Amino acid sequence: MTRLTRRSFTALAGASLGAIATAPLARPALAQAKPKLVVIGGGPGGGTLARYVQKDAAGAIEVTLVEPATQFTTCFFSNIYVGGYRTFESITHGYDKVKREGVNVIHEAAASIDRARREVVLSGGRRLAYDRLAVAPGIDIKFDSVPGYSEQAAEVMPHAWKPGAQTRLLTAKLNALKDGDQIVMVAPPNPYRCPPGPYERVSMFAHVLKAKGFKNARIVVIDPKPAFSKQKLFMQGWEKHYPGMIEWQDPKMHGGLKSVDAATNTVKTDLAEYKAALVNVIPAQMAGRIARDSGLANASGFCPIDSASMKSTIDANVFVVGDASIAGDMPKSAFSANSQAKVAAMTIRGELTNARTFPARYANTCWSLIETDDDIFVGGTYEPGDGKIKQVTSIISQDNEPADLRKRNYAASVDWYTGIVVDIFG
């Protein structure tokens, strides 16, 4: 696999996405009426896709975005909120600019998709006809993947892997801890949203406890995986900033998760039973309900796609972008969803207006904050290959990097957040 410098990676990723965004336009294929695009889900995938088609088709396509929430809280950067670096308001965004740009935004849930009639049925019963449909519902939580866990238990043992009220609950519980209290995290199995996310969250837990001067707090991570993203870098950071506070257990050590009990706030493994003041359970995940109920997912619970277009391999009129898709080597991240959305937007515009298209190129970057001004980085570029989206270049933070470089990583992540928010919400 080719290695890149940070500078060349950023240039390559920007160039590939820029080519997609600036493809020339053509007249609508259906001269008698505008072709219709309906987008389900207003997050990094759906919001970006709707805006790019609206902008680049210059009004030649009627774009409707179906998103029940009037305010969208981002899961990305929610760990930074948990750590006290951001306000909740700073990770929450509305759709006023999207509407002003000409996208028809409907704040109502999509109840079902009638693929035979090419219609989306809204929760109130209204039907939206489409020529192309983009589905970007994110993930749903498999509550029963953790013995003893449930939607009700999540009100005591928050997962906070879908943003909003759960994020606030987790943060409130963290801030209520006393010195000597124990935190237990149950990490998720693959595949899941944001591979380094649980371990950045552990870092933010530790940051808050350390900032309060706690000397006896302990964080135990029960992981079903034998390894995790950026593991060496995280563990070096934990030892440097939080010595003795964090214990990560792989399956060989804990022997298997037996159960969680919200009534007693306990977690049981083969190794031990843990009584904790805060339990953060992050279960297995699957594509959002609307994608599964519409027959767009396979036995894995996620949606197979064509690697050159993000088109569903089950229905040629439907595109699936973001966490719900099976995107080969690409991780489930906001950056990935945003990148995939631009490829899908280009393809949809090409099909509906006979516009020129270009070969698909994708990019992803994940930053993770370990402690103030100590941020680590992993990235890659991708293209179709071997029947999937295949990674072709990679870059990752190195051991013992200069402090100013790690500080610049955090600044870069903040700049990226600002940029992607504009891409999604205008």
N, C-alpha and C positions, 0 to 999 in steps of 0.2 A: 504494500500500500504506500502511495506517495505521501511524503511529509511536506508540509508547507510552513512558511513563516507566518506569523500573525498578519503582517502587512499584506502578503500575497494572497492569503486566504480571504481577507476582507475584500480585496480588490476583485478576486475571482467570483466570490458570491454576489457582490454588487453588480458585476458585469452581466452575469447570467440572468439575474432577475430583471435587470434593466432592459435586456433584449426582449424579454417577454412583454414587459410593460409598454414598449414603444413600437410594437408591430403595426404596420400600416393597416388602415381600415378599408372596408369595401361596402357597397350598397347592400341593404338587407336582402336575404335570399327570398323572403316572402314579401313581395312588393305590395300586396293588397292589405297587409296588416303587419304590425310589428310582431316578430317572434317573441315568445314569452319565456323568461327564466324565473323560476321560483327557487329560492334558497331557504333551506330550513336550518336555523341556528345562526346566531349573530355573534359568535366568538371569533377567535383568530382565523379560523378557516372560512366560515360562512360570511362574516362581516367583510373580510378582505376581498373575497370572491365577488360579492355583490357590488362593492365599490369599484373594483377594477373593471368589471364588465360595464357598469353604468358609465364610467369615465371614458374607457377606451372605445366603446361602441358608439359614443357620442349621440346617444338617444336612439340608436337604431334597434335596440332591444329593450323591451319592457321588463324591468327588473323588480321583483318583489321579494322582500326579506321577511321571513316569518320567525319571530323571536318573542316569546311571551314576556320576558323581562324588559322593563323600561330602563332599568339601570343594570349594567353588567359588571360584576366584580371579577377581576382576572385571577385565575389560579396561579399563573406565573406572577412572581413578585409577592405572592401572599405570604411566603415564608419570611420575606423581608419585613412585612407588616408584623408578623408574629414576633420577630426579633426586636421590634420597636424602632426600626429605621424609617418606616413609612406610616402615614395615617391610612385608615380604612378608606377615607374619601379619595385618597390619591390613587387607589387601585380600582376605583369604581367610576364607570363612564356611561354616558347616555348616547342616544342615537339622533339627536337634533341635527347635527351636521350631515349625517347620512341622508336624512329626509330632505334637507335643503339641497343636496346634490342631485335629487331626482329619484332616489330609490324609494319605492313604495314600501314602507315599513309597517307591518301588521303585528301588533303586540297581542298575540293570541297563540296558544299552543297548536301545533299540528297534531291532529288526532290519528290520522292514518294517511296512507298513500294508495291511491287507486292507480296502479301502474298500467293496467289494461286501458283505462280511459285517460291516462296522463293527467291526473288531477290530485291535488292535495286537499284533504278534507280537514277543515279547521275544527277546533273543539266546539265552536258554536254552530257547526253544521254547514257553513259556507264552503263552496268548492272553488279551488283555484286551478285553472287549466294551465298546463305548461307544455312548451316544446322541449325544454331541457330542465332537469331538476338537479339541484346540488344539495346534498345531505351532509350536514356538519353538526351532528348532535352531541359530539363529545363522548364522554363515558357514562355508564351507569355502574353502580357499586354492586358486587355480588356479596350481599350481606351474609348469605349462608355458607360462604367459603371459609369463614372462621367459626368454629363450633361455639355456640352460645351468643354469637353476635346477631344483631337485628337492627332494623331501622329505629326501633325504640331504644335499644341499647346505645345507639349512636348519640342520643341526647345526653348520655352520661359519659360515654367513651367516644368522643368525636373522632371521625376520620378526617374531616376538613380537606378531603380530596376533591370535593366539588365546592366552589367558593361561595361565600355569602355568610349565612347565619352560622354554619359550622366553623368557619374561619374565626368569627367573633367568639364563639363558645370556647374553642381551643385556646385562644389567646387569653380570655378571661380566666380560664382554669390555670393556665401557666402563671399568670400574674398573681394568683391567689395562693401560690405555694409558699410554704415556710421552709426555713433551713432544716435539712434532714429528711425532707419529703423525697419520695422516689417517683420517677417517671418511667413508665414502660411503653415502648413503641413496638407494635406488631407491624413489621414491614410487609409489603405486598410481594406476591410472586410475579414473575414475568408472564406476559407483557403488561405493562402498566404505564400510566401517564407520568412523564418526567422521571426518567431513570435515576438522576442524582437527587431528586426532590426530597425523599425521606431523610437523606443524610445531611442535606442542607438544613432541613427542619431540626434535626438533632442538634446541629451546630447552633441554630438560633435559640433552641431551648437552653443550651449550655451558656450561651452569651448572656441571656436574661438572668440566669441564676448567678453567674459570675459577677455581673454588674451590680447585683444586690448584695454582694459580699458573702454569699452562702459558701460555707466550707464543707458541709456534710451532705450536699445534694448528690443524687446518683441517677444516672440515666441508663437503662438497660434496653438494648435493641434485640428483639427476637426476630430473626430473619429466616425465611424459608429458603433463601438462596445461599449458595456457597461463596458467592462473591457479588460485588455491586460496582456500579459506575464510579470511576475516579477513586476507588477504594484506598489505594496507597496514599494519595494526596490528602484525602479526608483524615485518615488515621494519623498521618504526620501532623496535620493541623490540630487534631484533637489532643494529641500528646503535647504539642507546643503550647496551646492556649488553655486547655482544660484537663491537665494531668490528673488521672485517677477518677474523673467524673463519669466518663462514658465507657460502657462495656458492650461491645458488639458480639453477639452469639450467632454462629452459623449452625446449620442443622446437626452437624457432628457434635457440637457442644451441647445444645439444648435438647437434642433427641426428638424434637417434634412438638408442635403446639397442640395441646390437648383441649383447652377451652378458655374462654373468657367469661367473666361473670360481672355484669354491670351492677348487680345488687350489692356486691362486696368489693368491687373494684379490684378484682384479682385476675391474674393471668397464670394459667397452669401449663407447664411443659413437662417433658419426661425428666428434666433435670431438677426442677424446683417449682414452687408456687410463690408468686410475687404479689404482694399487697402494695398497691401504688396509690398515691394521691392523684396522679394523672395518668390515664391510659389512653394512648393514641393508637387506635386500630385502623390500619389501612388495608382493607381486604383486596381480593382479586377484583378485576374489572372486566367490562365488556362494552361493546358499542351501545350508544344510547338507544332507548326503547324503540323509537320510531324506525330506526334502521333495521333492528331485529324483527319487529312485527311486520315490516314490509317485505321480508324475505331477501334482504340485501346482505345479510350476514351468513357465514357458513358455520360449521360445527364449532369453530374456535370462539364464536361470539363476536367476531370482528368481520369487516367487510372486505372481500377481495377486490382489487382494482387492477386496471391496466397501468403498468408502470410508466408508459409514455404519455398518459393523459389524465390520470386519476379517475377515469371512467370505470363504473362498476362493471365487473366481468359477468354480472348476472342480468343487467339491464343496460343496454347501450344508450338509453336516454337519460341515465342517472349518473351523477358524479358523486363520489364520497371523498371528503377531504378531512384531514385532521385525525384526532385520536381514534375515531371509529374505524379508520381504514387499516388494512394490512399493508404497510408501506415498506416492506422489505427491511433493508438495513437502517432506515430512518427511525429515530426514536420518536415516541409520542411526546411532542413538545409544541409550544406555541410557535416557535420559529419554524419548525417543520410544517405545521398547519398553514402558516402564512405563506411559506414557499410553495407548498402543494396547491394552495388556492390560486396562485398566480399562473401556474401551469394549467389548471383546470379552466380558469377564466380565459386564457388565451385560446384553448381548444374550443370552448363553448362559443366564443366570439367568431372563431374561424368557421365553425359549422353553421352558425346561424346567419352570418353575414358574408360568407365566402372570403373572409379576410385571410391574409397570409399568416402562417404559423411557423414556429421554429422548434427544433428538437428540445425536448424537455431537459431542464437542468434544475437541480434542487440543492438547497443548502440548509444547514442547521448549525446553531451555536447554543451551548448551554453554559451559563456562568453559575457558580455556586459560592455564596458568601460563607466563610468559615468563622471569621471574626472581623471586627472593624478593620477595613483596609486590607483584608487578606482574602482575596477572591480568586478562585481557580476556574479554569476555562477548558472546554473541549469543543471541537467543531469538526465539520466534515462537509464535503460536497458529494453529490450523488447524481446518477443518471440511470436510465433504463439499461438493464443487462442481466443475462442469465434468468430471464423471466420474472424479474423483480426490480425494485429500486435498489441499485447497488452502490455502495460507498466506493468512491474513487480516490479521494484525498482525505487526510485527517491531520488534526493538530490538537495538542493537549498541553496543559501547563506542565512544567518540569519540576523536579525536586529542588528545594532550596533556592528558589528564584529570589531576586532582589525584592525588597519590600516595596519599592516604588513601582515595580512592575505589577505586583499583586494589587496595589492601590489603583493603578490605571485600569486593571481588569474591571474593578467595581465601577469606575467612572464609565467605562465602555458599556457595561450592562445597563446603567441608568440611561445612557444615550440610546441604547437599543430599545429599552422600554418606551421611551418617549416616541421613538420612530414607529414602533409597531402599533402603538395606540393610535397614531395618526392614520396608519394604513387600515386599521379596523374601523375606527369611529370618525375619521375625517378631521 
